[in-house]
């Protein structure tokens, strides 16, 4: 068994020279001060760090903190003279050295005891943990031995006021501490079919009008009503849903398969939300897409509810109503922003998710989970957002509305892209207060007759934005060279290698890969070898199946990784989405905001470069 203990050698004392000569109030060199950083913001894409040192100051030597923080950033980055950080909800200014523009420093309050305790915990874990994964964004790039700083060495250097260098590999955590099936992606039937919190119109075991509670906390009716501006107006809430459904009317069989077969309130043409043909598939913790709190980020990630749409399969059947109760190749995801701000609040909310893993399935677990999800789904959960709803966006992924008969999973897309899967995104509109279709994130147009894949335009865009793509600070513009470029809907043809985003003369295949992976259609297709859905529709009393991208060659209870061959370069890439999320949540809850958690964000180990999915 290999233990990775990192000794703090005398080489770290070189920073003492900088301590003696640093002027924290001095200006940076003119060349650096004149440049501007990427406007995307360090809270989303922090600059790369070469080294980080903390020096405990003699008591009373500074009114600004008990420690000197020194950060050396990697050469070649355009950085401002001053970088603003957030520590314990207070602003801290990192200032560049007059003599070395990549070396920044600030006085801060830092809990060295927490750092020592964290390294002691890691030292103990290293007795039994052989290795931990290292992810670069969504890709597993290595497995290394669990590293730690020798706790007694840290203590000695703190007492002697010598710099403590903190390598990134001594910060990120062990994935196995998180129960993915209870804390990250919940699909267990005892939850998604909870008769007090969910409703399934097409499960007739509870009677002809369905099974469960249409007013339950996780029912489609409750979630959509709370999202709307009609909390006490059932007809208004129904019209809110109807207006959203009507946006699918451009799909050939939308009316036949879904809109006209949604049950109506007796004697009216108003949707009966008490009989919503929407089956809950999963509840998902996406705190991994939060932004960086140490660089001022206030986005705590998302909580998502995934529904399968139930509709008409076009076939006759002797059982009344059965034609409206077949699972379609159509899922809808409600994606809520978490209205928590500040490291301590975000960490406390993450701890609630982690603690779910200690509970047995049943009433106690479901109540605890509802306590967690109420934070985002409750009426007025986010008072400053439209309708007071915490919803960020609603997305859908379907192919059923182009096919008159087939039910899931028999549908396959047309290889010529004539009848592809389609992904859509909706935001609340500040004027109408309803759901409005918007351009899909980070995805160029791919419609027949207006397909940017395999074009010189795509190659030029990727080449012109290579550094931004590699740093994940780019965006896909609505217009490029005066022409529409970003997709209003994302067409997803197939998992054939030709389905990835590529073009001749792209200089960096890594940039091509990351660009493609961030698109809706390639993430749900060829770049991950996924057949369109990461969470699949389910039958009654069953758990939803998950894509290999989610669980790898493992399972929901024990996620692993799998290998995908890059269809352009032939490079083998390993993905393991839930495995990565396990590690991220463990790191978030185990490291205090006053100590290691702040350092982890500076080093980038708690930041995932995932922006669209």
Helices and strands as residue ranges (DSSP letters): E 4-6, G 10-14, H 15-21, H 30-34, E 49-56, E 67-73, E 82-87, E 90-96, E 103-108, H 112-125, E 132-136, E 139-144, E 147-149, H 151-159, E 164-165, G 168-170, G 175-177, H 180-183, E 185-186, H 189-192, E 199-200, G 204-206, E 211-212, H 220-227, H 234-246, H 254-257, G 259-261, G 273-275, E 278-286, G 287-289, G 293-295, E 302-311, G 322-324, E 326-337, H 343-355, G 356-358, H 363-377, G 386-388, E 391-398, G 400-402, E 421-428, E 435-438, E 446-447, E 450-451, H 456-464, H 466-470, E 479-480, E 483-484, E 490-492, G 497-499, H 509-518, H 520-523, H 548-551, E 562-565, E 572-575, H 577-590, H 596-603
